[in-house]
């Protein structure tokens, strides 16, 4: 079973304010489609509940500190985060845990 599918199956349990899924803008179209399908299956609107994190226009790719900051600020609204395995995954994992959000990592694209 693919990692993202397993992560969503085990951890996507929307309730209260925790209704979303967070992904990096760099994840594959297949992964994004799986997240959208999961949201729809749980009665959620992907346009509202799928957060796609993009770097600033013209800026470099997001780093671990930026992902961790987003999780600290808004992680309480998400069940699952699917992010690239950048340097600093321990910082991201700690922020996700503090927020109560499950996190999985995919190999970054070259």
PyMOL commands that set and color helices and strands:
alter all, ss='L'
color gray80, all
select helices_A, chain A and resi 3-11+29-41+46-49+64-77+89-99
alter helices_A, ss='H'
color red, helices_A
select strands_A, chain A and resi 20-24+50-53+78-84+102-106
alter strands_A, ss='S'
color yellow, strands_A
deselect
rebuild
show_as cartoon
